[in-house]
Amino acid sequence: MATPTNSTAPQTGAQAVIASAVDPARRPDVLLRKRRDEGHEISAWWMVGAFVAVSAAVVSLLSWVPGGS
């Protein structure tokens, strides 16, 4: 069912929310979020590599903690 649009009536509900929506990636208070162009997104393998590197660093640092086996 298509809802007829009436330009004289005020927008309510979801129509008003969508009309005034702001892209969260472009908010000035977001520190490290950036929307990239199509084809320029970061590869998921960078996140996998970062996880492996941080995990290895944590394991190696915890090996210095006394009391382990």
GUPA-209659 format. One line per 5 residues: number of its first residue (from 1); for each residue x, y, z of N, C-alpha, C. Coordinates in steps of 0.2 Angstrom, whole numbers, plus 5000, padded with zeros to 4 digits. Example, Ala and Ser with C-alpha at 12.3 -4.5 7.8 and 13.67 -1.06 7.14 Angstrom:
// GUPA-209659
1> 5066:4972:5039:5062:4978:5039:5066:4984:5039  5064:4989:5035:5068:4995:5036:5064:5000:5039 $
END
This chain:
// GUPA-209659
1> 5004:4994:5000:5000:5000:5000:5004:5006:5000  5004:5010:4995:5007:5016:4995:5003:5022:4998  5007:5025:5002:5004:5031:5006:5004:5037:5002  4999:5041:5001:4999:5047:4997:5003:5052:5001  5007:5056:4998:5011:5061:5002:5007:5068:5001 $
6> 5006:5071:5006:5003:5078:5007:5008:5083:5009  5010:5088:5004:5015:5093:5006:5012:5098:5011  5006:5098:5012:5004:5104:5016:5003:5101:5024  5003:5094:5025:5003:5092:5031:5010:5091:5034  5011:5092:5041:5017:5091:5043:5019:5084:5043 $
11> 5026:5082:5043:5028:5075:5043:5028:5073:5050  5026:5067:5051:5026:5064:5057:5029:5057:5057  5030:5054:5063:5033:5047:5063:5039:5046:5060  5040:5040:5056:5046:5038:5053:5048:5043:5047  5043:5046:5044:5045:5051:5039:5049:5057:5042 $
16> 5047:5060:5047:5050:5065:5050:5057:5063:5053  5058:5057:5055:5064:5055:5058:5069:5054:5052  5067:5051:5047:5071:5049:5041:5073:5056:5037  5068:5061:5037:5070:5067:5034:5075:5071:5038  5075:5070:5044:5080:5074:5048:5086:5070:5050 $
21> 5087:5064:5048:5092:5059:5050:5099:5062:5047  5104:5061:5052:5111:5063:5050:5115:5057:5050  5119:5057:5045:5124:5051:5044:5129:5051:5050  5128:5045:5054:5133:5045:5060:5140:5045:5058  5142:5043:5052:5149:5043:5050:5152:5050:5049 $
26> 5147:5055:5048:5149:5062:5047:5148:5067:5053  5146:5064:5059:5146:5068:5065:5152:5071:5067  5153:5077:5069:5159:5079:5071:5162:5077:5077  5158:5074:5082:5160:5071:5088:5162:5064:5088  5162:5061:5082:5164:5054:5081:5172:5055:5080 $
31> 5176:5051:5084:5183:5052:5083:5186:5048:5077  5185:5042:5077:5189:5038:5072:5184:5035:5067  5178:5037:5066:5174:5034:5061:5174:5038:5055  5175:5035:5049:5175:5039:5043:5172:5035:5037  5167:5037:5034:5164:5034:5028:5168:5034:5022 $
36> 5170:5029:5019:5174:5029:5013:5171:5027:5007  5173:5029:5002:5170:5028:4995:5170:5021:4993  5166:5019:4989:5165:5012:4987:5171:5009:4984  5174:5004:4986:5180:5001:4984:5186:5003:4988  5185:5008:4993:5191:5010:4997:5190:5008:5004 $
41> 5186:5004:5006:5185:5001:5013:5191:4998:5015  5192:4997:5021:5197:4994:5024:5196:4986:5023  5201:4982:5022:5200:4975:5021:5199:4972:5028  5195:4967:5028:5194:4963:5035:5200:4960:5037  5205:4959:5033:5211:4955:5035:5215:4960:5039 $
46> 5214:4966:5039:5218:4971:5043:5215:4970:5051  5209:4969:5051:5206:4968:5058:5208:4961:5061  5208:4956:5056:5210:4949:5058:5218:4950:5061  5222:4953:5057:5229:4954:5059:5230:4957:5065  5226:4963:5066:5227:4967:5072:5225:4962:5078 $
51> 5219:4958:5077:5217:4954:5083:5223:4949:5085  5226:4946:5080:5231:4941:5081:5237:4944:5084  5239:4950:5082:5245:4954:5085:5243:4956:5092  5238:4958:5093:5236:4960:5100:5236:4954:5105  5233:4949:5102:5232:4942:5106:5239:4940:5108 $
56> 5244:4940:5103:5251:4938:5104:5254:4942:5109  5253:4949:5108:5256:4953:5113:5254:4952:5120  5248:4951:5121:5245:4949:5128:5248:4943:5130  5248:4938:5126:5251:4931:5128:5258:4932:5130  5262:4936:5126:5269:4936:5128:5270:4940:5134 $
61> 5266:4946:5135:5267:4949:5141:5265:4946:5147  5259:4941:5147:5257:4937:5152:5262:4932:5154  5266:4930:5149:5271:4925:5151:5277:4928:5156  5277:4934:5157:5282:4937:5161:5279:4937:5168  5272:4936:5169:5269:4936:5176:5271:4930:5179 $
66> 5273:4930:5185:5275:4924:5189:5269:4921:5192  5270:4914:5193:5265:4910:5196:5261:4906:5190  5263:4907:5184:5260:4903:5179:5264:4896:5179  5261:4892:5174:5265:4885:5174:5270:4885:5169 $
END
